[in-house]
Amino acid sequence: MEKILDIITAKMQKAFADAGYEAAFGRVTVSNRPDLCEYQCNGALAAAKQYKCAPIAIANAVAEKLEKADFSMIEAVMPGFINLKLSDTFLQNYLEGMRTTPDFGVEKFGTGKTVVVDYGGPNVAKPLHIGHLRSAIIGESIKRLFKFFGYNAIGDIHLGDWGLQMGLIISELQERQPDLVYFDKSFTGPYPEEAPFTITELEEIYPAASAKKKEDEAFAEKAHTATFELQQGRPGYRALWQHIMRLSLADMRKIYDNLNVHFEAWLGESDADPYIPAMVADMKARGIAVQSEGAWVIPVAKEDDKKEVPPCILVKSDGSAIYATTDLATMVQRMQDFKPDRMFYITDKRQSLHFEQVFRAAKKAGILPESYLVEHLGFGTMNGADGKPFKTRDGGVMRLEVLIKEMTDFVRAKVVENKIVSDDEVEATTQKIAMAALKYGDLSNQPTKDYVFDMDRFAAFEGNTGPYILYTIVRIKSILSKYGAWENLPIQVPANMYAKELMLAITKAGPALESALASAAPNLICAYIYELSGAVNKFYHETRILTEEDKDLQAGYISLIGLAKQVLETCIDILGFSAPEKM
């Protein structure tokens, strides 16, 4: 379905052409003075220079050529602006088209295309902490946005499951329980089905081993050896690794499920490992990788670089692979298995140089075509009230499940205190409001910017918050429930100025979602639904809906707020949360 601004622009361009001027001057924009008009065209000002004519004369000539039935106001004003207001019938017909067309007539740009979104990125055997929050919810919303536009969108968690932390855990476990069969090279199996540790014990083992590595060189060397032997396929170590993976992933899935974050691919560094030998050999053979101080590196600097871009290290001097090696091998695997048309990486913005090196190396090596769309979306830090990275009360890094629980407890107290719902509905309602508060509080910010985590503000039912958006939807649901069957009611001409404002706000849905897609910026969706919610609430406060005696007029009101609800629900689903039935 064509965007309303494109339709108006086409009409304006025809009017310019009919008046004897170039059609290109007829670009229309949303008015920056809504008190004066809804749309405007400033093309006469630019045309005046080319045609050596007063701009107001051009504006008047063009205004005369516009189709009068489409506009309730066509006004040429000094020095040469053309101000427009849409006719009620034009607006009614457009919204009826949105109502009766799947997904409001949004063009499905991604049909037949695949995009991989790399987000999450947790390390196995380490608890998820608040540093994992932004990647998870920004990545999930971007993936959902691409799905909405028809893409085959694949979210890949990209687990850190193959590095030194595994060797550290194995080595620490061996020191604590040396008699376990996993450390007996002569043992032929089968290995026990139950892990020799719980998830709680596992999460204590890793930090203990990590601390020991810094003070004990012999232990550090032992951990490096264990990592190498694991990667070479030592059976006992592989069996331990499988225990670690099973326990960790079960714990991760539970937390991500609570966040309503779901990955299509649970792949990690271990899945990319088999691709490394052939990839490295090929790069060496073709001269893509060169030796430097014993290491193999890929020079990626360009002549026009404004700052230094160091070579991408492929293999360290001791023969070991690093993150860049795994990231390149992961690209090889993805291009082979998924054949994506583009890829996104959602991580902390401090990793931007790393990804610049990797992307350049991938294109230089031919893993990705030179024109391939691969982007790193770096996000800012979630800070506390002091402006520093958010910490627990004792100064430590907060676990993600603790943050979710604190937000949930905070919201539950408000729900109970204000008696928003009956006792048996408290938990379900609390969960949805808490998730909206947490996610909207994050996503409403520009991803690259730092922001302050403020539980009071995020959970407020007024202002630019998730609960306010939910409250708007719930208010509409309540009206529709009291009215009865409404789904097939047609859109009517706006009955008052508040209805027209709401209709104009609804027409912006497609453009807002397209802008969010083009910029991979969920905050643009948040900004739009906040504006739409404001229009809904103004309409509600200024219009009698359920008490309207004119049944035809009432049906028009109901159809309009029903369409607004559908737009709002679609948008919050893309953002990764949903509305309760009551609030």
C-alpha angles and dihedrals in degrees: 000000000000117000114252092236090054091051092051092045091053090052091049092048090052089051091052090050092046089052090053100260133113111281091223090075090066099085112144126204135186107270119260087205105056089172088068105034145339100236134015142193122207095179095112090067092058093040091055091069093053097042096036091229135124109273093226089057091054091045091052092048092050093045089057090058097052119107103259095204092066096056136052089198132029111172132171109203135179132312090016113295122142110214121197141190120187120240117249091241094051091051093045092052092048094051092045086056090052091048095051099040121082112259090004091291095294111165113248099227094171101056108137093010131108129212127186117209113197108202140138098045099183124169116241116245092024121097118249111254135189090275087072094055102082095045091051100049098035091047093046093051093047090050091049091048091055090047090053089057092053102264123141091240117194119193111204118191093202098208123213093229107134109052140092094296088073092053090048093053093046092048094047091047090051091054091050098041108018093164095065112122091236089076095049107097091195093057111109099187161176093218121217117278092219119072117242089233141040125238089256092053091045092054089053095046096059100054090044090053092044091054091047091052091061093055104031116058093186091054091047090053090047090053092050090051092049090050091052093047092048090053090047090056107258102178099223093048092047089053091052090047090054090052090050092049095048095050096041096046092049089053092045094049091054092054095043090048089054087054091048089240116141129182125209091202125039095191129144147177090292090062091053094046096085090058095055103079096053092041093052093045091051093050091049093047093051094044093245089123119049132187120259122173091336095311129101113238139175113225106224104166117125130208093241095050111133091203135026116281108192122214117277108250110228101174125011122231090260090057096253127132123236138198093286091054092051093045091053092047089049089056089052090052094046095048089050099043105029104021091209122194090216141000135215127199116200112197142125109302090237087077093062095108092050092054093044088057093045095047092049091047091050092053094043090052093046094243085123125025114253092249094046117135107235118151138184111214103198117196131205130241129280104231136193126238088277090062092247126112109293114266139176118263090266092050099259131125109275119234113240093234089054091052091050090048093049092051091046093049091048093052093043090056090054092047092051095041093051093041090229094163139006119280094259091054097048098094098046092045093046093052093053095046092046092050091049091049093049098042100039090045088059102033096048088069123080103264095233093054127087115237139192117247104227113174094189093053096040093051096045117121091217132058130027097334140122094247090054090055090048091047089055092052093046090050090055091046090054092052093047091048091054092046097050129214108019108147097100099043111121124233113259132203112281110274096200141006092268091055090051092049089052092048092051090050091052092053088062093065097092096045092046092052091045091052090050090050094048092051097032084231118143089184088075089061090050091051091050098049090047088056092045092048089052091053091048093051094046089051090048094050095046100041133064103226111163093029095049108123096200100085095197091051090046091051089055091052091049094049090050097052089042090059090046090053092051092051092048093047092049091051096048090048088057088050089052107251139088141212127253122229094246136026 
